Amino acid sequence: MDLGRRFFVKTPRCTALHGRQFGSEHGVPIVLLHPSPMSSLALVPLAHALLEANPNWCVIAFDTPGFGHSSALSITDTEITLADFADAIFDALSQLGIAKATIYGAATGAQIAIEMATRAPERVHLLIADGACHFEPAQRAHILANYFPSLEPLASGTHLLQAAHMARALFEFFPWFETTNSYRLPATDPNWALLHGLARQYLSANPSYDLAYRLAFENERAEQLAKLAVNTWITRWPNSILLRYTDALLSHALPPNVNMLAIEAGRSRYAQIAQHSANQLKGVNAIAFTFPIHPELVILDVEHGSAVLSRQHGANSVALADCFLHLPGLGLGEFDESISCGLDDWKQYNQALVEESFDSSFGTRDARLAALQKLHDALDQQPALAIKPHNLEFLHGWHAHYQNALMTGIQSALAPAALQAKLNATLDLAQLKARLLEPAI
């Protein structure tokens, strides 16, 4: 049973999710940059659509710095700018041996992509900016003053309710903090699992979730596109929450190399983007490049799939000496959603994965299996997550961890940041268990 089919590369500041099989050294690279506060996983459906359009492309979806599994930018001698995010992606591509690529960006990702194409047009074949906008100065100032409440972990747990409220309001109003009818979005009914996931993205990126977000809003102006010299397409689709601001952008006089890509709403949106990319990239030759094994990450290929071993300890990863194994559904490990698998299948897969990982630099086989057993025991003891209205499971979990920390008598265990890390880990396990029990329900 092959439960994990996605591959990851860690560069100093960026983690990349690869939507095609690791080890192929030729392709047309297509880079995907996600919106805030999400991660590369939000763009997996687009990665699949692109590979269906052309299986010889190499699709790379980055976790931009500070989101997903990428470390935040640490620039102490100057204020961080959007150019720093662009340079981080360029640095990562250079380490992969990729000199030129197609760049797709959504919302915040679109602004990073525009900055990349402005700074180094010779490195961009094609730019697709999804959700690009224009805000007038007063609109921008209003958003920047109100859009980003602090999500710094608090002992009371009120930051959890703030994240849950923001997630819900994003589907009702834009900007989310304006609640009058003039800002109301077309009626939608997102399920609680979707809202829960979005709130968790905020919590995973906090407390600096707003850094790239703010820079993107500051960049949302028509004059930024006037600087572009590459083949650029601005998407427009009817049910976008940013539609009126995208139309404001398109109403400006833009360079002849910047055009509108009209997309129909619905499930086929990514397929339409993929087909447009195929049309635009006709005649672009595949290039040879490599995926280096960086000291922060080693990829093991084994008969049952692939494992990611990271020297950065992520929630619920299995410690193997100074490295950590991310299993399907935890950390960087992702399920192939086309495969239905139960709890016992998942455990057997992990057992085979660890037993067949022979590299001694990651600890002895017995140590690996012991660590794996510890994780399996924790999963057995963890209740499955029942996602509730208003994300009350956040608060229930927070208070449980707070009470446990009080009982230990260790002051550091009561630190809000430590409690947040424990809560994130618990929610990961609880969601995984719910996913694994689903076939039997």
C-alpha positions in Angstrom: 0.0 0.0 0.0 1.5 3.3 -1.1 0.1 5.9 1.3 2.5 8.8 0.5 3.3 9.9 -3.0 4.4 13.5 -2.5 8.0 14.5 -2.1 9.6 17.4 -0.2 12.9 19.3 -0.3 14.0 21.6 2.4 16.2 24.6 1.6 17.4 27.0 4.2 14.2 29.1 4.3 11.7 27.3 2.1 10.0 23.9 2.1 8.8 22.6 -1.2 6.1 20.1 -2.0 6.8 18.4 -5.3 3.7 17.3 -7.2 5.6 14.8 -9.4 7.8 11.9 -8.7 11.1 12.7 -7.1 14.2 11.7 -9.0 13.2 13.0 -12.5 15.9 15.4 -13.6 14.1 17.0 -16.6 11.0 19.1 -16.8 9.5 22.5 -17.2 9.4 23.9 -13.6 6.2 25.5 -12.5 6.4 27.2 -9.1 3.2 27.6 -7.0 3.0 30.2 -4.2 0.1 30.0 -1.8 -2.1 32.7 -0.2 -1.8 33.7 3.5 -2.2 32.2 6.0 -2.2 28.9 4.2 0.6 26.6 3.0 1.6 24.7 -0.1 -1.0 22.1 0.7 -3.7 24.5 -0.4 -2.3 24.3 -3.9 -2.2 20.5 -4.2 -5.4 20.5 -6.4 -3.8 22.9 -8.8 -0.5 20.9 -8.8 -2.6 17.8 -9.8 -4.4 19.7 -12.5 -1.2 21.0 -14.0 0.3 17.5 -14.1 -2.8 16.2 -15.7 -2.4 18.9 -18.4 1.3 17.8 -18.9 2.9 15.0 -16.9 6.3 16.2 -18.0 6.1 19.4 -16.1 7.7 19.6 -12.6 5.4 21.3 -10.2 6.9 22.7 -7.1 4.7 24.3 -4.4 6.6 26.2 -1.8 5.8 26.9 1.8 6.8 30.5 1.8 8.9 31.7 4.8 7.0 31.6 8.0 4.1 29.4 6.8 3.6 25.7 6.7 6.9 24.0 7.4 9.2 26.8 6.3 11.2 28.8 8.9 10.5 32.5 9.1 12.8 35.1 7.7 15.3 36.3 10.2 16.8 39.6 8.9 18.0 41.7 11.8 19.8 44.5 10.2 16.9 45.9 8.2 13.1 45.8 7.9 11.8 42.8 6.0 10.3 43.6 2.6 8.4 41.7 -0.1 11.8 41.5 -2.0 13.1 39.4 0.9 10.4 36.8 0.3 11.0 36.9 -3.5 14.7 36.4 -2.9 14.1 33.4 -0.6 12.1 31.7 -3.4 14.8 32.5 -5.9 17.5 31.2 -3.5 15.6 28.0 -3.1 15.2 27.6 -6.9 18.9 28.2 -7.4 19.7 25.4 -4.9 17.5 23.1 -7.0 19.4 24.1 -10.1 16.4 25.9 -11.6 17.4 29.1 -13.5 14.0 29.9 -15.0 10.4 28.9 -14.2 6.8 29.6 -14.6 5.4 31.3 -11.4 1.8 31.0 -10.2 0.8 33.0 -7.1 -2.5 33.3 -5.3 -3.2 36.5 -3.2 -0.1 36.9 -1.1 1.6 34.5 -3.4 0.6 36.6 -6.4 2.3 39.6 -4.9 5.5 37.6 -4.2 5.4 36.4 -7.8 5.0 39.9 -9.1 8.0 41.0 -7.1 10.0 38.1 -8.4 9.2 38.9 -12.0 9.9 42.6 -11.4 13.3 41.9 -9.8 14.5 39.2 -12.2 12.4 38.9 -15.4 15.1 36.7 -17.0 14.2 34.0 -14.5 10.4 33.9 -15.3 8.8 32.2 -18.4 5.3 33.1 -17.4 3.5 34.8 -14.5 0.0 33.9 -13.4 -1.3 36.2 -10.7 -4.5 34.8 -9.1 -6.4 37.2 -6.9 -4.2 40.3 -7.7 -5.9 43.5 -6.8 -5.8 47.3 -6.7 -6.6 49.2 -3.5 -6.9 52.9 -3.2 -4.7 54.5 -0.5 -7.6 55.0 1.9 -8.8 51.4 1.4 -5.4 50.0 2.0 -4.8 52.0 5.1 -8.2 50.9 6.5 -7.3 47.2 5.9 -3.8 47.5 7.3 -5.2 49.1 10.5 -7.8 46.5 11.2 -7.2 43.2 9.3 -4.4 41.7 11.5 -5.3 41.3 15.2 -2.6 39.7 17.3 -2.7 35.9 17.5 0.0 35.8 20.1 -0.8 32.8 22.3 -2.5 33.9 25.6 -3.0 31.8 28.7 -6.7 32.5 28.5 -6.9 30.9 25.1 -8.8 33.8 23.6 -6.4 33.9 20.6 -8.0 30.6 19.6 -11.4 32.2 19.4 -10.0 35.1 17.5 -8.6 32.8 14.8 -11.9 30.8 14.6 -13.8 34.1 14.2 -11.5 35.3 11.5 -11.8 32.0 9.6 -15.6 32.2 9.6 -15.8 35.9 8.8 -13.6 35.5 5.7 -16.4 33.6 4.0 -19.0 36.3 4.9 -17.3 39.7 4.4 -14.4 41.3 2.8 -12.6 42.7 4.6 -13.6 40.2 7.2 -13.8 42.8 10.0 -16.5 44.9 8.2 -19.9 43.4 8.9 -22.3 45.7 6.9 -24.1 44.6 3.8 -22.0 46.7 1.5 -19.1 44.4 2.4 -21.0 41.1 2.4 -19.9 38.4 0.1 -22.2 36.1 -2.0 -23.8 33.5 0.3 -21.6 30.5 1.0 -21.9 27.7 3.4 -18.5 26.4 4.2 -18.4 23.2 6.3 -16.9 23.2 9.8 -13.9 21.1 8.6 -12.9 23.8 6.2 -13.3 26.5 8.8 -11.4 24.5 11.3 -8.5 24.0 8.8 -8.3 27.7 8.0 -8.3 28.6 11.7 -5.5 26.1 12.3 -3.5 27.7 9.4 -3.7 31.0 11.3 -2.6 29.4 14.5 0.3 27.5 12.9 1.7 30.7 11.4 1.3 32.9 14.5 2.4 35.2 15.9 4.0 36.5 12.7 1.1 35.4 10.4 0.6 39.0 9.3 4.2 39.8 8.0 3.9 38.6 4.4 0.1 39.3 4.5 0.7 43.0 5.2 3.4 43.4 2.6 1.1 41.9 0.0 -1.7 44.4 0.8 0.9 47.2 0.6 1.9 45.9 -2.9 -1.7 45.6 -4.2 -1.6 48.6 -6.6 -1.8 48.9 -10.4 1.6 50.7 -10.6 3.4 47.6 -9.5 2.2 45.8 -12.6 3.4 48.6 -14.8 6.9 47.5 -14.0 6.4 44.0 -15.4 8.1 42.9 -18.6 7.2 39.2 -18.6 4.2 37.4 -20.1 1.6 38.0 -17.3 -2.0 37.0 -16.8 -4.3 38.3 -14.1 -7.1 35.8 -13.3 -10.7 37.0 -12.9 -13.4 34.6 -11.7 -16.9 35.4 -10.6 -17.1 34.1 -7.1 -13.7 35.5 -5.9 -13.9 37.3 -2.6 -11.6 39.9 -4.2 -13.6 40.4 -7.4 -14.3 44.1 -7.0 -10.7 44.8 -6.3 -9.4 42.7 -9.2 -11.8 44.6 -11.4 -10.3 47.8 -10.0 -6.9 46.6 -11.1 -8.1 45.6 -14.5 -9.7 49.0 -15.1 -6.2 50.6 -15.1 -4.1 51.0 -18.2 -1.7 48.0 -18.0 1.3 47.1 -20.2 0.5 45.0 -23.3 2.2 42.0 -21.7 -0.3 42.0 -18.8 -3.6 40.5 -19.8 -6.8 39.1 -18.1 -7.5 35.4 -17.8 -11.2 35.0 -17.5 -12.1 31.8 -15.5 -15.4 30.3 -14.9 -16.3 29.6 -11.3 -16.5 26.1 -9.9 -14.5 23.0 -9.6 -12.9 23.3 -13.0 -11.1 26.6 -12.1 -7.7 24.9 -11.7 -8.2 22.8 -14.8 -8.8 26.1 -16.7 -5.6 27.6 -15.3 -3.7 24.4 -16.2 -5.0 24.4 -19.8 -4.1 28.1 -20.2 -0.6 27.3 -18.9 -0.2 24.6 -21.4 -1.2 27.0 -24.2 1.3 29.6 -23.0 4.2 27.2 -22.5 4.1 25.5 -25.9 7.6 25.4 -27.2 9.3 25.8 -23.8 11.9 23.1 -23.6 12.4 20.9 -20.5 15.6 21.7 -18.5 17.9 19.5 -16.5 18.1 20.2 -12.8 18.7 18.4 -9.6 17.2 18.0 -6.1 20.1 18.1 -3.7 19.9 16.4 -0.4 20.2 19.3 2.0 21.5 18.8 5.5 18.1 19.7 6.9 16.3 17.0 5.0 16.9 13.6 3.7 14.5 11.7 1.5 14.4 7.9 1.8 12.9 5.9 -1.0 11.7 2.5 0.2 9.5 -0.1 -1.3 6.4 1.1 0.5 6.7 4.7 -0.5 8.8 7.6 0.8 9.5 9.2 4.1 10.7 12.6 5.0 13.4 12.9 7.6 13.8 16.4 8.9 16.3 17.7 11.4 13.7 20.2 12.4 11.3 18.7 15.0 7.7 19.0 13.8 4.6 18.2 15.7 4.1 14.4 16.1 7.1 13.5 14.1 9.0 10.4 15.3 12.5 11.2 16.7 15.2 9.1 15.0 18.4 10.3 16.6 18.5 14.0 15.6 16.1 13.5 12.7 12.4 13.1 12.5 10.2 10.9 10.4 7.1 12.5 9.0 4.5 9.7 8.4 1.5 10.0 6.2 -1.0 12.4 7.8 1.5 13.9 10.2 4.0 16.8 9.7 5.1 16.8 6.1 3.8 13.4 5.4 0.7 13.5 3.2 -1.9 10.9 2.2 -2.7 10.0 -1.3 -6.3 11.0 -1.0 -7.3 8.4 -3.6 -6.4 5.6 -1.1 -8.7 4.6 1.6 -6.8 3.3 4.6 -7.8 2.3 8.2 -5.8 2.6 11.4 -4.4 -0.9 11.2 -3.3 -0.4 7.6 -1.6 2.8 8.6 0.3 1.2 11.4 1.5 -1.7 9.2 2.6 0.8 6.6 4.7 2.7 9.2 6.2 -0.5 10.5 7.3 -1.6 7.0 8.6 2.0 6.3 10.8 2.1 9.4 12.0 -1.5 9.1 13.2 -0.9 5.6 15.0 2.4 6.4 18.5 1.0 6.7 20.6 4.2 6.9 22.3 3.9 10.3 22.8 7.7 10.6 19.1 7.9 11.7 19.5 5.6 14.7 19.3 1.9 15.1 16.3 -0.1 13.8 15.2 -0.9 17.4 15.3 2.7 18.3 13.2 3.6 15.3 10.7 1.0 16.1 10.5 2.0 19.7 9.8 5.6 18.7 7.2 4.4 16.2 5.5 2.4 18.9 5.4 5.4 21.1 3.6 7.4 18.4 1.2 4.5 17.8 0.4 4.3 21.5 -0.3 8.1 21.6 -2.6 7.7 18.6 -4.5 4.9 20.3 -5.0 7.0 23.4 -6.1 10.1 21.5 -9.8 10.6 20.9 -10.8 11.2 17.3 -11.5 14.9 16.6 -15.2 15.9 16.4 -15.1 19.3 14.8 -17.6 21.6 16.4 -19.3 24.9 15.6 -17.2 27.9 16.6 -14.1 25.7 16.9 -14.9 24.9 20.5 -12.5 21.9 20.2 -9.7 24.5 20.3 -10.7 25.7 23.7 -11.4 22.3 25.1 -8.0 21.1 24.1 -6.3 24.3 25.3 -7.8 24.0 28.8 -7.0 20.3 29.0 -3.3 21.0 28.3 -3.3 24.0 30.7 -4.7 21.8 33.5 -2.1 19.1 32.7 0.7 21.7 32.8 -0.5 23.0 36.2 -0.3 19.4 37.6 3.3 19.0 36.4 4.5 22.0 38.4 7.0 22.9 35.6 6.6 26.6 34.9 7.9 26.4 31.4 5.1 24.0 30.5 2.6 26.8 31.2 4.2 29.1 28.6 1.4 30.0 26.1 3.7 29.2 23.2 4.5 25.8 24.6 0.8 25.1 25.2 0.1 26.1 21.6 2.7 23.7 20.3 1.1 20.9 22.4 -2.4 21.8 21.2 -1.3 21.8 17.5 0.3 18.3 18.0 -2.9 17.0 19.7 -5.1 18.3 17.0 -2.8 16.7 14.4 -3.2 13.3 16.1 -7.0 13.8 16.7 -7.6 14.7 13.0 -5.4 11.8 11.8 -7.3 9.3 14.0 -10.6 10.6 12.6 -9.3 10.2 9.1 -8.1 6.7 9.8 -11.4 5.6 11.5 -13.5 7.1 8.7 -13.5 3.9 6.5 -14.9 1.9 9.4 -17.6 4.4 10.3 
